[in-house]
Amino acid sequence: MRLIYTFLVRCYGLFIGIAAKFDSKAGQWVDGRRGLFAKLVSALKQVDRNRSPIIWFHVSSLGEFEQGRPIIEAFRNRWPEKKILLTFFSPSGYEIRKTYDQADFIFYLPLDTLANARKFIDIVQPEMVFFVKYDFWFNFLHAIHERKIPLFFISALFRKNQYFFKWYGGWSRSHLYHVNHFFTQDRESVALLRSAGVSEVTMTGDTRFDRVASIASKPVPMPLIEKFCAGKQVFIMGSSWEPDETVVFPLTRHKELNLKFIIAPHDTSPGRIRFIREHLDQPVVLFSELNNENAGMADALIVDSVGILSQLFRYATIAFIGGGFGSGIHNIQEPITFGVPVFFGPRYHKFREAGDLIALGGAFSITTTDELLKKVQEITQDQKEHSRLSGICTQYVAEHRGATKKIMRYLEG
C-alpha cells in the first residue's frame, strides 16, 4: 500500500510541476522546494542540538498556522532555549508568514516520499513534532515513528465519513497509532479515535479561539479604515468567491440600507480584483490606494492584499464569510470574536462552530439575496437585536477559549 500511496504522491508532484508553467501559485510551490535540503543543512548547521533541541511544527496553510500559532508562542515562552522549525505545505501560508518572528526556521515541507521524509528528519533531528488539524502525510508519519520521535496533533478534527474509519482504511488508520497524543477540537473526534483503538487522545478544543481572542485584545489602529467607515454601519464580506458575491453584491444597490461595504476576496489576483470592482454598483476604492483624500468618498472598499482581514472585523456591523456556495465556508471565528453576527452559504456542516451558532441564533445560513436582504434589514434597523446577536457571538468565543493552556499543561507534564 505504501508503494501505491507514494506513486500517487509522485504523480501529484508531477502534476504540480506541469501546472507551475501556467499557474503562479503552483510555481511558488515548486520554486519554494527547489534546493530545499541544501537550504536546511545550511540553516541548521550551527544549531547545537544538546543545548537547543529543535521542535518541528508543521501546518498546511494559513488557517492551520493560525491554529498552531498559540502553541508555538506558548512553547517559545515556556522553553526559550529550544529552536522552532515551522514548515508549510501551501504557498498561501508560507508566502504570507515566511517572516514570522516566533519561529527560528521556516521552510516548505518536501513532497511526501519516504526518501524525502527520512532525509528531512535526518537533517532536522527534531526532539518532538507537532502537526496541526488534519494534514496527514503518511510517509512522514512513518519516518517519525521509525526514529521514535514524539509526535502530537493539535486541534485535530475527525469525521465518521473519513477514510480512517471505513472498511478499506486499515493502512491509513494504522498511522494513527504512530501519534503519541491527539488534542482534538471536539468529543466526536475523541469517540471516533477511541473506536479505532486510539487511546492517547484528549478533547482540548480549538486553539484558534485563543488566537482570535488574542487578536481582539490587541487592536491595531487603522485610521484610514475609520475614515472610510465614517460612523456608518459596515458590511464586511470576507474570503469571498464569485458564487458568494453573486448573492451579496445586489445589496450594494439598496441605498436605503445606508451601509458601507468592505470586500476581502479569498483570491486577490489582479483579475479577481478587477472583476469585483466592475460588479459593484457604487463608488469603490482599493485598500492599496486608500488615502486621506479618497477614504471618505467611497462606499465600497476592496481589500486587495492579505493578512489584514482579522483586524478589519472590529469595524463590522455584519459579516458574510465566503465559501458556503462551494466546498465549504472559511473561518467564522474572527468576526464572532468581535461580536459580529455572521452570514454564510448553505455548505457549512463541516464546521462545528457554524452549526452551533446557527442553533444559538448568532449566525445565519442563506441561499438567496432576498433572504440576506431581509435579515440584514432586521439587524441593522434594530440596535437591540444587533446587541443580542453580538452577545451570543462573544459569549460563544469566551466559552471555547482555553485549548492552549490545556495542551501546555499536558506538555509540561
FENTANOR-V335047 format. One record per residue. N is the residue number from 1. RES is the residue in one letter. SS is DSSP state (h for helix, s for strand, l for the rest). PHI is phi in radians with two decimals (999 if undefined). D_LAST is the distance of its C-alpha to the last C-alpha in Angstrom with 2 decimals. Layout:
N|RES|SS|PHI|D_LAST  N|RES|SS|PHI|D_LAST
This chain:
1|M|l|999|36.77  2|R|h|-1.11|34.87  3|L|h|-1.12|38.29  4|I|h|-1.13|39.36  5|Y|h|-1.02|36.19  6|T|h|-1.14|36.55  7|F|h|-1.05|40.25  8|L|h|-1.14|39.56  9|V|h|-1.10|37.08  10|R|h|-1.13|39.81  11|C|h|-1.09|42.33  12|Y|h|-1.08|40.17  13|G|h|-1.07|40.02  14|L|h|-1.15|43.80  15|F|h|-1.07|44.38  16|I|h|-1.10|42.40  17|G|h|-1.07|44.40  18|I|h|-1.23|47.62  19|A|h|-1.11|46.52  20|A|l|-1.06|45.65  21|K|l|-1.28|49.40  22|F|l|-2.14|49.91  23|D|l|-2.18|46.69  24|S|h|-1.16|45.03  25|K|h|-1.16|41.50  26|A|h|-1.10|41.86  27|G|h|-1.08|43.26  28|Q|h|-1.11|40.19  29|W|h|-1.02|38.04  30|V|h|-1.28|40.19  31|D|h|-1.09|40.75  32|G|h|-1.17|37.08  33|R|h|-1.72|36.37  34|R|l|-1.21|39.42  35|G|l|1.20|38.59  36|L|h|-1.05|34.85  37|F|h|-1.17|33.87  38|A|h|-1.11|36.08  39|K|h|-1.14|34.55  40|L|h|-1.07|31.01  41|V|h|-1.02|32.16  42|S|h|-1.11|33.88  43|A|h|-1.23|31.01  44|L|h|-1.74|28.37  45|K|l|-1.13|30.64  46|Q|l|-1.61|29.83  47|V|l|-1.39|26.02  48|D|l|-1.52|24.74  49|R|l|-1.11|21.84  50|N|l|-1.25|20.78  51|R|l|-1.56|20.59  52|S|l|-2.33|19.82  53|P|l|-1.04|18.02  54|I|s|-1.64|19.00  55|I|s|-1.89|16.81  56|W|s|-1.80|19.10  57|F|s|-1.95|19.42  58|H|s|-2.09|22.33  59|V|s|-2.30|24.24  60|S|l|-1.32|27.61  61|S|l|-2.59|29.42  62|L|h|-1.15|29.44  63|G|h|-1.10|28.17  64|E|h|-1.21|25.05  65|F|h|-1.04|24.57  66|E|h|-1.12|24.62  67|Q|h|-1.30|21.87  68|G|h|-1.36|19.70  69|R|h|-0.98|20.71  70|P|h|-1.03|18.44  71|I|h|-1.28|15.32  72|I|h|-0.99|17.22  73|E|h|-1.29|18.12  74|A|h|-1.17|14.81  75|F|h|-1.10|13.39  76|R|h|-1.05|16.57  77|N|h|-1.20|16.25  78|R|h|-1.36|12.74  79|W|l|-2.25|13.58  80|P|l|-1.15|17.41  81|E|l|-1.32|18.12  82|K|l|-1.46|17.14  83|K|s|-1.66|19.99  84|I|s|-1.92|19.90  85|L|s|-1.85|22.34  86|L|s|-2.04|23.42  87|T|s|-2.09|25.82  88|F|s|-2.12|28.13  89|F|l|-1.56|30.31  90|S|l|-1.80|32.87  91|P|h|-1.06|35.15  92|S|h|-1.14|34.91  93|G|h|-1.62|31.33  94|Y|h|-1.07|31.73  95|E|h|-1.12|35.01  96|I|h|-1.46|33.80  97|R|h|-1.99|30.45  98|K|l|-1.21|31.31  99|T|l|-1.88|31.39  100|Y|l|-0.97|28.03  101|D|l|-1.50|27.03  102|Q|l|-1.65|23.23  103|A|l|-1.94|23.29  104|D|l|-1.38|24.69  105|F|s|-2.44|26.36  106|I|s|-2.30|27.66  107|F|s|-2.46|29.50  108|Y|s|-1.36|30.76  109|L|l|-1.42|29.29  110|P|l|-1.12|31.91  111|L|l|-0.98|33.74  112|D|l|-1.43|31.73  113|T|l|-1.75|33.66  114|L|h|-1.14|32.06  115|A|h|-1.10|33.75  116|N|h|-1.09|32.44  117|A|h|-1.09|28.86  118|R|h|-1.14|28.92  119|K|h|-1.14|30.68  120|F|h|-1.02|28.32  121|I|h|-1.22|25.23  122|D|h|-1.13|27.17  123|I|h|-1.30|27.99  124|V|h|-1.32|24.64  125|Q|l|0.87|22.45  126|P|l|-1.21|19.22  127|E|l|-1.32|15.89  128|M|s|-2.70|14.48  129|V|s|-2.28|16.46  130|F|s|-2.19|16.40  131|F|s|-1.87|19.44  132|V|s|-1.95|20.47  133|K|l|1.22|22.18  134|Y|l|-2.54|24.47  135|D|l|-1.61|25.69  136|F|l|-1.64|25.86  137|W|l|-2.02|27.48  138|F|h|-1.21|27.80  139|N|h|-1.23|28.85  140|F|h|-1.15|25.93  141|L|h|-1.06|23.53  142|H|h|-1.15|25.46  143|A|h|-1.16|25.44  144|I|h|-1.10|21.69  145|H|h|-1.15|21.31  146|E|h|-0.95|24.04  147|R|l|-1.65|22.16  148|K|l|0.97|18.90  149|I|l|-1.62|17.03  150|P|s|-1.01|13.83  151|L|s|-2.23|15.26  152|F|s|-2.26|14.13  153|F|s|-1.97|16.64  154|I|s|-1.79|16.48  155|S|s|0.89|18.94  156|A|s|-1.16|20.26  157|L|l|-2.47|23.53  158|F|l|-2.22|25.62  159|R|l|-2.30|29.09  160|K|l|-1.16|31.05  161|N|l|-1.55|33.78  162|Q|l|-1.28|31.65  163|Y|h|-1.09|32.69  164|F|h|-0.98|29.44  165|F|h|-1.90|30.75  166|K|l|-1.69|34.40  167|W|l|-1.10|36.33  168|Y|l|-1.63|36.64  169|G|l|-1.64|32.99  170|G|h|-1.01|31.91  171|W|h|-1.16|31.52  172|S|h|-1.14|29.50  173|R|h|-1.08|27.43  174|S|h|-1.06|26.57  175|H|h|-1.30|24.60  176|L|h|-1.11|22.16  177|Y|h|-1.30|20.96  178|H|h|-1.43|20.04  179|V|l|-1.55|17.22  180|N|l|-1.19|13.70  181|H|s|-2.81|12.86  182|F|s|-1.81|15.21  183|F|s|-1.85|14.60  184|T|s|-1.73|18.13  185|Q|l|-1.39|20.59  186|D|l|-2.53|22.21  187|R|h|-1.25|22.50  188|E|h|-1.04|25.28  189|S|h|-1.12|23.08  190|V|h|-1.04|20.70  191|A|h|-1.10|23.85  192|L|h|-1.14|25.37  193|L|h|-1.12|22.48  194|R|h|-1.18|22.30  195|S|h|-1.16|26.09  196|A|l|-1.62|25.82  197|G|l|1.58|23.59  198|V|l|-1.69|20.25  199|S|l|-1.78|17.65  200|E|l|-1.45|14.38  201|V|s|-2.60|14.98  202|T|s|-2.38|14.01  203|M|s|-1.47|16.63  204|T|l|-1.94|15.40  205|G|l|1.69|18.87  206|D|l|-1.70|20.48  207|T|l|-1.11|19.11  208|R|h|-1.11|22.81  209|F|h|-1.11|23.38  210|D|h|-1.15|21.19  211|R|h|-1.16|23.22  212|V|h|-1.19|26.59  213|A|h|-1.14|25.86  214|S|h|-1.13|25.13  215|I|h|-1.06|28.44  216|A|h|-1.14|30.31  217|S|h|-1.40|29.15  218|K|l|-2.26|30.48  219|P|l|-1.13|33.92  220|V|l|-1.66|35.88  221|P|l|-1.03|39.57  222|M|l|-2.34|41.90  223|P|h|-1.06|45.40  224|L|h|-1.21|47.28  225|I|h|-1.16|45.46  226|E|h|-1.08|46.30  227|K|h|-1.20|49.88  228|F|h|-1.10|49.97  229|C|h|-1.13|48.72  230|A|l|0.94|51.43  231|G|l|1.33|50.20  232|K|l|-1.56|50.73  233|Q|s|-1.26|48.47  234|V|s|-2.17|46.54  235|F|s|-1.83|45.81  236|I|s|-1.88|43.10  237|M|s|-1.91|42.93  238|G|s|-1.97|39.79  239|S|s|0.95|39.17  240|S|s|-1.50|42.57  241|W|l|-2.12|44.56  242|E|h|-0.99|48.32  243|P|h|-1.08|48.25  244|D|h|-1.14|46.30  245|E|h|-1.15|48.77  246|T|h|-1.06|51.70  247|V|h|-1.43|50.64  248|V|h|-1.50|49.63  249|F|h|-1.03|52.24  250|P|h|-1.01|55.18  251|L|h|-1.08|53.62  252|T|h|-1.18|54.59  253|R|h|-1.47|58.23  254|H|l|-1.55|57.88  255|K|h|-1.11|58.77  256|E|h|-1.15|58.89  257|L|h|-1.21|55.08  258|N|l|0.95|55.22  259|L|s|-1.83|51.82  260|K|s|-1.66|50.46  261|F|s|-2.05|48.70  262|I|s|-2.06|45.88  263|I|s|-1.97|45.44  264|A|s|-2.09|42.44  265|P|s|-1.23|42.96  266|H|l|-1.14|40.31  267|D|l|-1.82|42.69  268|T|l|-1.81|44.08  269|S|l|-1.14|46.54  270|P|h|-0.96|50.04  271|G|h|-1.11|51.58  272|R|h|-1.19|49.26  273|I|h|-1.09|49.70  274|R|h|-1.11|53.45  275|F|h|-1.03|53.44  276|I|h|-1.10|51.64  277|R|h|-1.05|53.96  278|E|h|-1.27|56.99  279|H|h|-1.82|55.91  280|L|l|-1.75|55.22  281|D|l|-1.61|58.36  282|Q|l|-2.98|57.94  283|P|l|-1.06|57.60  284|V|s|-2.19|54.53  285|V|s|-2.35|52.71  286|L|s|-1.52|49.98  287|F|h|-1.03|46.90  288|S|h|-1.16|47.73  289|E|h|-1.89|51.19  290|L|l|-1.16|50.26  291|N|l|-2.61|51.93  292|N|l|-1.12|53.47  293|E|l|-1.37|56.74  294|N|l|-1.74|55.65  295|A|l|-1.05|52.54  296|G|l|-1.60|54.57  297|M|l|-1.66|57.14  298|A|l|-1.67|55.14  299|D|l|-1.79|53.99  300|A|s|-2.32|51.51  301|L|s|-2.07|48.92  302|I|s|-1.79|47.67  303|V|l|-1.50|44.35  304|D|l|-1.80|45.09  305|S|l|-2.47|41.88  306|V|l|-2.02|38.19  307|G|l|1.69|35.10  308|I|l|-2.03|36.63  309|L|h|-1.00|36.78  310|S|h|-1.04|33.57  311|Q|h|-1.44|35.25  312|L|h|-1.27|38.57  313|F|h|-1.07|37.46  314|R|h|-1.21|37.58  315|Y|h|-1.61|41.37  316|A|l|-1.45|41.69  317|T|l|-1.58|43.43  318|I|s|-2.44|42.81  319|A|s|-2.22|40.92  320|F|s|-2.13|41.67  321|I|s|-1.83|39.02  322|G|l|-1.38|40.50  323|G|l|1.79|39.98  324|G|l|-1.32|40.86  325|F|l|-1.86|44.18  326|G|l|-2.19|42.65  327|S|l|-1.41|39.52  328|G|l|2.60|37.42  329|I|l|-1.18|36.62  330|H|l|-1.52|34.55  331|N|l|-1.13|31.83  332|I|l|-1.79|32.92  333|Q|h|-1.18|29.86  334|E|h|-1.11|31.37  335|P|h|-1.18|34.55  336|I|h|-1.20|33.17  337|T|h|-1.18|30.76  338|F|l|-1.64|34.03  339|G|l|1.30|35.54  340|V|l|-1.74|37.85  341|P|s|-1.06|39.21  342|V|s|-2.13|39.04  343|F|s|-2.06|41.42  344|F|s|-2.86|41.02  345|G|l|-1.33|42.89  346|P|l|-1.34|42.76  347|R|l|-1.71|40.09  348|Y|l|-2.22|36.90  349|H|l|-1.24|35.65  350|K|l|-1.41|32.73  351|F|l|-2.03|31.17  352|R|h|-1.01|29.66  353|E|h|-1.12|29.94  354|A|h|-1.15|33.62  355|G|h|-1.10|34.39  356|D|h|-1.05|32.55  357|L|h|-1.27|34.51  358|I|h|-1.08|37.77  359|A|h|-1.11|37.29  360|L|h|-1.41|36.57  361|G|l|1.71|39.52  362|G|l|-1.70|37.90  363|A|s|-2.45|38.56  364|F|s|-2.46|41.61  365|S|s|-1.68|42.42  366|I|l|-2.24|45.98  367|T|l|-2.16|48.33  368|T|l|-2.33|51.41  369|T|h|-1.11|52.53  370|D|h|-1.07|54.35  371|E|h|-1.05|51.23  372|L|h|-1.11|49.37  373|L|h|-1.03|52.34  374|K|h|-1.05|52.76  375|K|h|-1.26|49.17  376|V|h|-1.07|49.08  377|Q|h|-1.07|52.25  378|E|h|-1.04|50.82  379|I|h|-1.30|47.74  380|T|h|-1.32|49.48  381|Q|l|-1.66|52.42  382|D|l|-2.35|50.49  383|Q|h|-1.07|48.18  384|K|h|-1.13|46.97  385|E|h|-1.16|46.00  386|H|h|-1.09|44.13  387|S|h|-1.10|42.26  388|R|h|-1.12|41.36  389|L|h|-1.14|39.98  390|S|h|-1.06|38.13  391|G|h|-1.11|36.42  392|I|h|-1.05|35.32  393|C|h|-1.16|33.66  394|T|h|-1.16|31.85  395|Q|h|-1.14|30.66  396|Y|h|-1.09|29.30  397|V|h|-1.10|27.24  398|A|h|-1.03|25.97  399|E|h|-1.31|24.87  400|H|l|-1.93|22.94  401|R|l|-1.38|20.94  402|G|l|1.96|17.24  403|A|h|-1.08|15.74  404|T|h|-1.06|14.30  405|K|h|-1.10|12.37  406|K|h|-1.14|11.00  407|I|h|-1.18|9.97  408|M|h|-1.14|8.47  409|R|h|-1.07|6.36  410|Y|h|-1.11|5.13  411|L|h|-1.18|5.17  412|E|h|-1.28|3.77  413|G|l|1.24|0.00
